[in-house]
Structures are given as C-alpha cells and as structure tokens.
Amino acid sequence: MNKQELVTAIASAQGIEKREAEKYLSATLDALTSALVAGEKIQLIGFGSFEVVDRPERTVRNPRTGEPIVSPAQKTPKFKPGKALKDAVTGK
C-alpha cells in the first residue's frame, strides 16, 4: 500500500473527500516526524512504538571490493510493533 492508496482507504472508511483525508494523513505524518526529530518516543497503544536510536560507528565491508569501510555513527528511527498488531498479522 502506498500513500495514495492509504488516503483512498481513509477517505472511504470515514466518508470524506480524498483531499481532506490527505490533509489529515499529512498532518499526522508531520507530527510523528517532528516528535522523532525532537527525540521523543511515540507510543500508539495497540499499534506499536516509534523511537530514535543511536547506531554506533562500525566497520563494514564494501561488497564489491571487500575493502573495510567505516560507517559513521548515526541516529535512526526504530519501530516496535504492539501486541495487537502482531496478533492481527499472525492471525491469532
């Protein structure tokens, strides 16, 4: 499912126009992004949680040449699914 398909699903589920659904989805994604950029943890009960984790500097290998390369330390978003989402996906 891509963003437009999600907008269509939201619009049909809520009985609103696609433009309005896209506006709400964009606002939601912007709020989530802003919270993660600020270093906050986001918990959506029943769905999962998002947080930013620090990945340390590490040595990796270039797959083409086999030469070791240093991958710099960086922050990366992490998602941990909640129990209800896991159960829905696995069919429990």
N, CA, C and O of each residue as an XYZ file, in Angstrom:
368
protein
N       0.853     -1.167      0.000
C       0.000      0.000      0.000
C       0.898      1.228      0.000
O       1.812      1.341      0.816
N       0.628      2.149     -0.925
C       1.379      3.397     -0.948
C       0.531      4.512     -0.322
O      -0.579      4.261      0.147
N       1.051      5.728     -0.315
C       0.378      6.832      0.360
C      -0.990      7.119     -0.263
O      -1.960      7.344      0.461
N      -1.079      7.115     -1.591
C      -2.357      7.408     -2.236
C      -3.402      6.334     -1.935
O      -4.579      6.647     -1.755
N      -2.983      5.087     -1.880
C      -3.915      4.011     -1.532
C      -4.388      4.159     -0.086
O      -5.548      3.884      0.222
N      -3.495      4.591      0.790
C      -3.859      4.824      2.186
C      -4.845      5.979      2.290
O      -5.814      5.902      3.046
N      -4.606      7.050      1.538
C      -5.523      8.197      1.520
C      -6.903      7.746      1.053
O      -7.912      8.129      1.644
N      -6.954      6.943      0.008
C      -8.221      6.438     -0.510
C      -8.928      5.583      0.535
O     -10.140      5.705      0.709
N      -8.195      4.725      1.228
C      -8.777      3.870      2.268
C      -9.330      4.704      3.422
O     -10.407      4.408      3.938
N      -8.607      5.735      3.828
C      -9.067      6.607      4.912
C     -10.325      7.350      4.484
O     -11.289      7.438      5.244
N     -10.312      7.885      3.262
C     -11.457      8.645      2.759
C     -12.711      7.781      2.690
O     -13.791      8.218      3.088
N     -12.572      6.563      2.189
C     -13.756      5.704      2.074
C     -14.224      5.211      3.444
O     -15.427      5.077      3.669
N     -13.296      4.941      4.359
C     -13.675      4.472      5.695
C     -14.388      5.558      6.499
O     -15.285      5.266      7.291
N     -13.984      6.812      6.290
C     -14.560      7.908      7.064
C     -15.639      8.685      6.317
O     -16.293      9.555      6.893
N     -15.827      8.372      5.031
C     -16.842      9.075      4.239
C     -16.490     10.525      3.990
O     -17.360     11.395      4.003
N     -15.208     10.785      3.762
C     -14.753     12.157      3.484
C     -14.076     12.188      2.124
O     -13.814     11.145      1.524
N     -13.792     13.402      1.640
C     -13.114     13.547      0.355
C     -11.636     13.188      0.489
O     -11.056     13.282      1.570
N     -11.047     12.779     -0.618
C      -9.631     12.386     -0.611
C      -8.736     13.549     -0.213
O      -7.744     13.351      0.490
N      -9.072     14.759     -0.651
C      -8.243     15.927     -0.297
C      -8.194     16.115      1.215
O      -7.143     16.411      1.785
N      -9.338     15.939      1.848
C      -9.396     16.104      3.293
C      -8.618     14.977      3.995
O      -7.887     15.227      4.953
N      -8.780     13.753      3.514
C      -8.054     12.619      4.092
C      -6.552     12.803      3.928
O      -5.788     12.491      4.842
N      -6.118     13.308      2.770
C      -4.695     13.538      2.545
C      -4.162     14.605      3.487
O      -3.036     14.506      3.975
N      -4.973     15.626      3.741
C      -4.573     16.688      4.667
C      -4.379     16.120      6.069
O      -3.405     16.458      6.742
N      -5.293     15.262      6.517
C      -5.185     14.657      7.850
C      -3.989     13.706      7.941
O      -3.273     13.698      8.943
N      -3.779     12.918      6.908
C      -2.646     11.996      6.902
C      -1.325     12.761      6.917
O      -0.405     12.399      7.650
N      -1.230     13.809      6.114
C      -0.001     14.612      6.083
C       0.267     15.254      7.436
O       1.409     15.293      7.895
N      -0.791     15.759      8.078
C      -0.631     16.375      9.400
C      -0.159     15.337     10.418
O       0.684     15.636     11.264
N      -0.696     14.128     10.340
C      -0.291     13.064     11.248
C       1.173     12.694     11.043
O       1.931     12.578     12.006
N       1.568     12.510      9.790
C       2.955     12.153      9.495
C       3.917     13.267      9.890
O       5.013     12.994     10.379
N       3.517     14.520      9.682
C       4.357     15.650     10.090
C       4.539     15.678     11.606
O       5.638     15.933     12.098
N       3.453     15.414     12.347
C       3.538     15.409     13.812
C       4.443     14.275     14.298
O       5.243     14.469     15.213
N       4.318     13.097     13.690
C       5.183     11.976     14.061
C       6.646     12.293     13.763
O       7.522     12.031     14.586
N       6.904     12.852     12.596
C       8.266     13.197     12.208
C       8.860     14.239     13.152
O      10.003     14.107     13.589
N       8.088     15.267     13.463
C       8.570     16.315     14.368
C       8.907     15.768     15.748
O       9.906     16.159     16.352
N       8.071     14.865     16.241
C       8.327     14.271     17.555
C       9.602     13.436     17.537
O      10.392     13.494     18.480
N       9.810     12.664     16.481
C      11.024     11.857     16.391
C      12.264     12.721     16.249
O      13.300     12.425     16.845
N      12.168     13.788     15.464
C      13.306     14.709     15.309
C      13.664     15.334     16.657
O      14.837     15.573     16.945
N      12.649     15.596     17.477
C      12.883     16.175     18.810
C      13.380     15.139     19.815
O      13.666     15.475     20.964
N      13.483     13.875     19.384
C      13.996     12.829     20.258
C      12.948     12.186     21.141
O      13.287     11.459     22.075
N      11.679     12.443     20.862
C      10.612     11.878     21.674
C      10.278     10.455     21.219
O      10.499     10.090     20.064
N       9.750      9.670     22.137
C       9.271      8.324     21.823
C       7.766      8.425     21.602
O       7.069      9.109     22.353
N       7.269      7.753     20.584
C       5.848      7.782     20.253
C       5.268      6.401     20.529
O       5.748      5.404     19.991
N       4.241      6.341     21.362
C       3.587      5.072     21.674
C       2.133      5.138     21.239
O       1.366      5.962     21.736
N       1.758      4.271     20.314
C       0.379      4.158     19.869
C      -0.119      2.802     20.375
O       0.168      1.761     19.784
N      -0.866      2.833     21.473
C      -1.313      1.607     22.132
C      -2.072      0.727     21.132
O      -2.979      1.194     20.443
N      -1.689     -0.535     21.064
C      -2.324     -1.477     20.160
C      -1.682     -1.529     18.783
O      -1.891     -2.485     18.036
N      -0.900     -0.507     18.440
C      -0.242     -0.485     17.129
C       1.253     -0.708     17.275
O       1.811     -1.632     16.683
N       1.903      0.142     18.066
C       3.334     -0.006     18.265
C       3.964      1.281     18.745
O       3.269      2.242     19.078
N       5.291      1.295     18.779
C       6.004      2.480     19.235
C       7.152      2.806     18.282
O       7.770      1.924     17.687
N       7.407      4.088     18.165
C       8.493      4.607     17.352
C       9.468      5.316     18.279
O       9.055      5.985     19.227
N      10.754      5.172     18.010
C      11.760      5.913     18.763
C      13.017      6.064     17.911
O      13.208      5.351     16.926
N      13.855      6.993     18.307
C      15.126      7.210     17.620
C      16.214      6.537     18.439
O      16.321      6.757     19.645
N      17.023      5.711     17.775
C      18.120      5.028     18.455
C      19.454      5.467     17.851
O      19.535      5.800     16.668
N      20.481      5.462     18.673
C      21.824      5.803     18.207
C      22.523      4.537     17.734
O      22.633      3.562     18.477
N      22.994      4.561     16.494
C      23.792      3.451     15.972
C      25.253      3.877     16.059
O      25.622      4.916     15.512
N      26.083      3.100     16.730
C      27.493      3.484     16.872
C      28.260      3.331     15.552
O      27.818      2.665     14.616
N      29.399      3.965     15.525
C      30.290      3.809     14.368
C      30.708      2.344     14.282
O      30.968      1.706     15.302
N      30.772      1.816     13.064
C      31.153      0.419     12.911
C      31.896      0.217     11.601
O      31.812      1.036     10.685
N      32.611     -0.871     11.533
C      33.352     -1.208     10.318
C      32.531     -2.199      9.509
O      32.080     -3.221     10.025
N      32.342     -1.880      8.222
C      31.611     -2.747      7.295
C      32.510     -3.035      6.101
O      33.580     -2.442      5.968
N      32.088     -3.923      5.254
C      32.879     -4.251      4.066
C      32.150     -3.815      2.812
O      30.936     -3.979      2.690
N      32.909     -3.255      1.878
C      32.379     -2.913      0.565
C      32.126     -4.242     -0.161
O      33.069     -5.006     -0.368
N      30.870     -4.538     -0.554
C      30.597     -5.836     -1.165
C      31.287     -6.028     -2.523
O      31.526     -7.159     -2.945
N      31.596     -4.951     -3.185
C      32.230     -5.054     -4.500
C      33.715     -5.370     -4.398
O      34.242     -6.191     -5.149
N      34.392     -4.696     -3.444
C      35.850     -4.854     -3.349
C      36.300     -5.643     -2.123
O      37.436     -6.115     -2.077
N      35.425     -5.791     -1.133
C      35.804     -6.466      0.100
C      36.605     -5.581      1.035
O      37.008     -6.019      2.113
N      36.839     -4.351      0.638
C      37.623     -3.398      1.426
C      36.819     -2.938      2.646
O      35.632     -2.641      2.512
N      37.439     -2.873      3.836
C      36.722     -2.383      5.025
C      36.463     -0.872      4.925
O      37.319     -0.106      4.482
N      35.277     -0.473      5.341
C      34.868      0.924      5.322
C      34.283      1.236      6.696
O      33.652      0.375      7.309
N      34.485      2.454      7.181
C      33.909      2.870      8.457
C      32.550      3.520      8.190
O      32.452      4.520      7.478
N      31.510      2.933      8.774
C      30.167      3.508      8.704
C      30.030      4.438      9.903
O      30.169      3.989     11.041
N      29.761      5.722      9.678
C      29.734      6.667     10.796
C      28.558      6.418     11.737
O      27.560      5.802     11.362
N      28.700      6.909     12.961
C      27.615      6.834     13.939
C      26.449      7.666     13.416
O      26.645      8.708     12.792
N      25.253      7.197     13.678
C      24.087      7.932     13.206
C      22.861      7.616     14.059
O      22.834      6.628     14.792
N      21.863      8.464     13.949
C      20.583      8.226     14.608
C      19.650      7.653     13.553
O      19.655      8.086     12.400
N      18.851      6.675     13.961
C      17.936      6.049     13.020
C      16.603      5.759     13.716
O      16.584      5.412     14.897
N      15.489      5.901     12.989
C      14.201      5.583     13.600
C      14.012      4.073     13.740
O      14.492      3.293     12.917
N      13.308      3.682     14.790
C      13.062      2.264     15.047
C      11.579      2.099     15.373
O      10.997      2.910     16.094
N      10.974      1.034     14.830
C       9.576      0.737     15.109
C       9.470     -0.615     15.785
O      10.077     -1.589     15.341
N       8.702     -0.674     16.853
C       8.453     -1.938     17.546
C       6.936     -2.150     17.540
O       6.200     -1.377     18.153
N       6.467     -3.197     16.847
C       5.016     -3.421     16.776
C       4.436     -3.809     18.133
O       5.092     -4.465     18.942
N       3.195     -3.390     18.362
C       2.494     -3.749     19.592
C       1.875     -5.134     19.492
O       1.833     -5.728     18.414
N       1.402     -5.638     20.603
C       0.839     -6.985     20.660
C      -0.371     -7.124     19.745
O      -0.497     -8.127     19.043
N      -1.261     -6.140     19.738
C      -2.469     -6.231     18.909
C      -2.113     -6.296     17.428
O      -2.745     -7.036     16.674
N      -1.112     -5.532     17.003
C      -0.684     -5.563     15.606
C      -0.047     -6.907     15.273
O      -0.329     -7.483     14.222
N       0.803     -7.405     16.152
C       1.421     -8.708     15.931
C       0.371     -9.794     15.799
O       0.443    -10.632     14.900
N      -0.608     -9.780     16.701
C      -1.672    -10.780     16.671
C      -2.506    -10.686     15.393
O      -2.887    -11.708     14.822
N      -2.789     -9.457     14.943
C      -3.571     -9.274     13.720
C      -2.820     -9.802     12.505
O      -3.420    -10.417     11.624
N      -1.531     -9.569     12.453
C      -0.721    -10.007     11.306
C      -0.550    -11.531     11.294
O      -0.580    -12.159     10.235
N      -0.372    -12.108     12.470
C      -0.157    -13.555     12.535
C      -1.463    -14.339     12.537
O      -1.445    -15.566     12.442
N      -2.602    -13.643     12.646
C      -3.894    -14.310     12.592
C      -4.341    -14.917     13.888
O      -5.183    -15.815     13.886
N      -3.807    -14.458     14.999
C      -4.202    -15.001     16.313
C      -5.454    -14.316     16.817
O      -5.938    -14.636     17.902
